[in-house]
Amino acid sequence: MSRSRRRNSDAVISLTPMIDIMTVLLAVFMVTTPMMTAGIDLDLPHAGNSSLTGNDHAIQISVDAAGRYYIGKEQMSRDNVVKRAIAMRGENPQLTIMINGDQHADYGAVMSVMGSLKDAGFQRVGLRTQMGKK
């Protein structure tokens, strides 16, 4: 009798957990993407015929000619730049940081933020340049 009796089961997949995960990912990408791509206009130094730009999906930290620090277009102090980068590293442990230093910026300001990021434990920190000669 048990063989002839079939179970009538509905194969239903619950989409709620997947929608929740996708919503969280969407929110994370909406917050971090503008910081990765937007920036201020800088006169980057030239480095011959090969580009030393590195990863285009890295977080962009800029130092302008006056020595002001930016993440994207938002100006902040060096300490706040490091704190923001540490918070972003919580979401992405393999975070890459590119420092865009204006060629007329104080060398100390560029190296100061780079050193602070290295002291905070960032291993993937680079400097962005332009291709070609001036």
N, C-alpha and C positions, 0 to 999 in steps of 0.2 A: 504494500500500500504506500509506503514511503517513496518508492520509485516513481510511481505514477503521479504522485502529488508534486507539482512544481511550485517553486517559490516565485512569486511575482515581485521582483525587486526593481526599484527604479534606480538607474545609474545616474545620479545627480552629483555634479561637482560644484562645491561651494566656491563661488568666486570672491566672496567677501575678503578673505585673507590676501588674495592676490591684488585686489583693488586697494587695500590698505597699504600694502608694500609699495605699489606703484605711486600712490599719492605721496607717501613720504619721500620717495626718490625724486619725484617731480619737484617737491618743495625744496629739497637739498640742491638740485641742479638750478632751480630758479634763483636761489640765493647766491650760489657760488659762481655761476657762469659770468655775470657782469663783472665780477672782480678779476676774472681771468683774462678777459678780452679788452675791456675798456681801460683807457689810460689817458695820461696827459701827453701833450706834444713835447717831445724832447729832441734835442740835437745830439743823437747818439754818436759815440766815437766810431771812426772807421778802422777796420781791421784787415786791410788787404782785399784780395779777391775772393776769399772764402768767408762765409757767414758763420759767426759764432753765436747764433741765436738760441740754439738748444731747443727745448720742448715748447711748442706753441700752445700747449694746454696747461702750462704752468701758471702759478699765481704771479702776477706782475706787480712788483714793488718798484716805484719810481722815485728818483732823487733829482729834483730840478736844479737849475743853475744857482738858485738861492739857498740850496741845502734843505729844502722842505721835502718831507716824505709823503708818499701817496700809496694807497692800495686802490687800484682802479683810478677813479677820479676823486676819491675821498682823501683829503689831507688829514694827517694825524702825526703825533709825535713818534719818535723811533720806538719808544717803549710800547706804545699802543700797536704799532706795526707788528712787533714781535708777539704781543699777546694775541692779536687777531690771527696771526699765522699758526700759533700753537693751538688755538681753537679750531682752525681749519684742519690741522693735522689729526685731530680727534676723529674727524669724519673720513679722512684719507691718510693712512699712515705712510704711504709712498709719495707724499706731496713733493712736487718739484717747485722751486722758487727761482724766478728770474729777476734780477735786479737791473733796472733800466736807469743808468746814470747818465745824465746830460754831460756832454764832453766838457762843459764849462763848470760843472759842479765841483765842489771841493772834494778832493780824493778822500780826505778823512771822513766826510759824511757818508760816502758810498761804502768805504771799508768798515765804518762803524756799524751800519745796519747789517752788513754781511757777517761781521764778527759776532754781533749779538744773536743772529740767527744760528750760527754755528754753535755758540755757547748754549743755545736753547735745545741743541740736539738735532738740528736739521743737517742732513748729509748731502742733500741734492740742492745746492745753491749755486747759481751761475750768473754771469754777467752778459747782457745783451749788447751786441754791436751792429753796425751797418756794414754791408758789403761795399767794396769799391774804395777808391781813394778820393779824398776831398779835393 
